[in-house]
Amino acid sequence: MITKDDYLSAPCRASSIPYWKAKSLSIPSGMLIVHDEEYDKTKYHEYTDEPYFRLIHDLQNLSAPILPEGYSLSKASLGEFAEHINSCYESIGISESELKTCAARPVYDASLWISVRDDQTGKIIATGIAELDREIGEGVLEWIQVSKDARGKGLGRFIVSELLRRMKNSARFATVSGQCNNPANPEKLYRNCGFKGSDVWHVIGK
């Protein structure tokens, strides 16, 4: 098990996942998680490989995010969150019951579940969910998504920046991860919002 001091010395290098998850991590049989510095492609040629970036934000020098005209922050039910999340992805998703489980975790913070509606249609077109580990002061961005037909308007940047703003007085830093090969290129969004780092983790399985 990773120690708190080891994790805090270099969060994105010390672990592929946030500290609160790493404390009880049990890697499934047949799966390996290897940092890029230790990854040898020839050694794992019989395995599938999905690389994930992991970035960190120091929560300093944050500017107030501006929501694009025609959109408004709005409350949303768990069902609406699940429906929107699932509409934004082809290969992954989450159920309403799974979101209920998320809301029961000690890292849950209601202020870090946000949604944006289109003023004209009333539809939710962007959502973001983050968690707050008060034990070590880590904010964790988990679900960040914008409807496909609403991308390129600054909504993703608003969601990320607003979550960072909301957690800055409660967290020492924030982390985020995602698939390196995602066609939507979420890493670019996070870097544009001030996240930094070069850590990549390989999730390897047969």
C-alpha positions in Angstrom: 0.0 0.0 0.0 1.2 3.5 -0.9 2.0 5.8 2.0 0.6 9.3 2.2 4.0 10.9 2.2 5.1 8.9 -0.9 1.9 9.9 -2.7 2.2 13.6 -1.8 5.8 13.8 -2.9 4.7 13.2 -6.5 1.0 12.2 -6.9 0.9 11.5 -10.6 4.2 9.5 -10.5 3.5 7.6 -7.3 0.1 6.2 -8.3 -2.0 5.7 -11.4 -5.1 6.6 -9.4 -6.0 9.1 -6.6 -4.8 8.4 -3.1 -8.2 7.6 -1.7 -8.6 4.8 -4.3 -5.0 3.6 -4.1 -5.3 2.9 -0.4 -7.6 -0.1 -1.1 -6.6 -0.9 -4.7 -6.9 -4.5 -5.7 -5.6 -5.1 -9.3 -7.7 -7.8 -11.1 -6.0 -11.0 -12.1 -4.5 -10.7 -15.6 -4.1 -6.9 -15.4 -0.9 -4.9 -14.9 -0.5 -1.2 -14.3 2.9 0.1 -15.3 4.3 3.6 -15.4 5.8 4.7 -18.7 9.3 4.8 -17.3 9.2 1.1 -16.5 7.2 0.1 -19.6 8.9 -2.1 -22.1 6.8 -2.8 -25.2 8.7 -5.9 -26.1 8.1 -7.4 -22.6 4.3 -7.0 -22.9 3.8 -7.7 -26.6 1.2 -10.4 -25.8 -0.9 -8.0 -23.8 -3.3 -5.2 -24.8 -2.2 -1.8 -23.7 -4.2 1.3 -22.9 -2.1 4.3 -21.9 -3.5 7.0 -19.6 -2.1 10.4 -18.9 -2.2 11.8 -15.4 -1.9 15.5 -14.7 -1.8 17.8 -11.7 -2.9 21.4 -11.0 -1.6 23.5 -8.1 -4.9 25.5 -7.9 -2.9 28.8 -8.1 -3.6 31.8 -10.3 -7.1 30.7 -11.2 -9.2 33.2 -13.1 -13.0 33.4 -12.9 -14.5 31.2 -15.7 -17.0 32.8 -18.0 -20.0 30.8 -19.2 -20.6 31.3 -22.9 -23.7 33.3 -23.7 -26.9 31.2 -24.2 -26.0 28.7 -21.5 -26.7 28.6 -17.7 -25.6 26.6 -14.7 -28.4 24.4 -13.6 -29.2 21.7 -11.1 -29.6 18.2 -12.5 -30.9 14.9 -11.1 -28.7 11.8 -10.9 -30.7 10.4 -13.8 -30.0 13.4 -15.9 -26.3 13.2 -15.1 -26.2 9.6 -16.1 -28.2 10.2 -19.3 -25.9 13.0 -20.3 -22.7 11.2 -19.5 -23.8 8.1 -21.5 -24.8 10.3 -24.5 -21.2 11.6 -24.7 -19.4 8.3 -25.0 -19.5 5.2 -27.2 -17.6 2.7 -25.2 -18.0 3.8 -21.5 -20.9 5.0 -19.3 -22.4 5.0 -15.9 -25.8 4.1 -14.4 -27.9 6.1 -12.0 -27.3 3.5 -9.3 -23.6 3.8 -9.8 -23.8 7.6 -9.4 -25.8 7.0 -6.2 -22.9 5.0 -4.9 -20.5 7.8 -5.9 -22.6 10.3 -3.9 -22.3 8.1 -0.8 -18.5 8.1 -0.8 -16.6 10.2 1.8 -15.1 12.1 -1.1 -18.5 13.3 -2.3 -19.0 17.1 -2.4 -22.3 18.3 -3.8 -20.8 21.6 -5.0 -18.5 19.6 -7.3 -21.4 18.2 -9.4 -22.2 20.8 -12.0 -24.3 20.9 -15.1 -25.0 23.4 -17.9 -28.2 23.8 -19.9 -28.9 25.3 -23.2 -31.1 28.3 -22.5 -33.1 27.8 -25.7 -33.7 24.0 -25.6 -33.5 23.4 -21.8 -31.3 20.4 -22.5 -28.2 19.6 -20.4 -25.2 20.0 -22.7 -22.3 19.9 -20.3 -21.6 18.2 -17.0 -18.8 17.8 -14.6 -18.2 15.7 -11.5 -15.2 16.0 -9.2 -14.4 14.6 -5.8 -12.6 16.0 -2.8 -10.3 13.9 -0.6 -10.1 16.0 2.6 -7.6 13.7 4.2 -4.8 14.9 1.9 -6.4 17.9 0.2 -6.7 16.4 -3.3 -9.4 17.4 -5.7 -10.1 14.8 -8.4 -11.8 15.5 -11.7 -13.8 12.3 -12.6 -16.4 12.9 -15.3 -16.1 15.9 -17.6 -18.1 15.9 -20.8 -19.8 18.1 -23.4 -22.5 17.0 -25.8 -21.0 16.4 -29.2 -23.0 19.1 -31.0 -22.0 21.7 -28.4 -18.3 21.2 -28.5 -15.8 23.9 -29.5 -17.7 26.6 -27.7 -15.7 26.8 -24.5 -18.1 24.7 -22.4 -15.5 22.1 -21.5 -13.1 24.7 -20.4 -15.8 26.4 -18.3 -16.7 23.1 -16.5 -13.1 22.3 -15.7 -12.2 25.9 -14.6 -15.4 26.2 -12.5 -14.6 22.9 -10.7 -11.1 24.1 -9.9 -12.4 27.4 -8.6 -14.9 25.6 -6.3 -12.3 23.4 -4.8 -9.4 25.8 -4.5 -10.2 26.7 -0.8 -10.6 23.1 0.2 -7.9 21.3 -1.7 -4.1 21.7 -2.0 -4.0 20.4 -5.6 -6.1 18.7 -8.2 -5.5 15.7 -10.4 -7.1 14.3 -13.6 -6.5 11.4 -15.9 -7.7 10.1 -19.2 -7.0 8.0 -22.2 -4.0 9.1 -24.2 -5.6 7.9 -27.4 -9.0 9.4 -27.0 -10.0 11.0 -30.3 -11.6 13.9 -28.4 -8.1 14.8 -27.0 -9.2 15.7 -23.4 -5.5 16.1 -22.4 -5.4 19.3 -24.5 -8.4 20.7 -22.6 -6.9 20.0 -19.2 -3.5 21.5 -20.2 -5.3 24.6 -21.5 -6.9 24.9 -18.1 -3.5 24.8 -16.3 -2.9 21.1 -15.6 0.7 20.0 -16.0 2.9 16.9 -16.0 4.2 14.1 -18.2 3.2 11.0 -16.3 1.7 8.2 -18.4 0.4 4.9 -17.0 -0.1 1.7 -19.1 -3.1 -0.5 -18.2 -2.1 -3.8 -19.6 -4.2 -6.9 -19.9 -4.4 -10.2 -21.7 
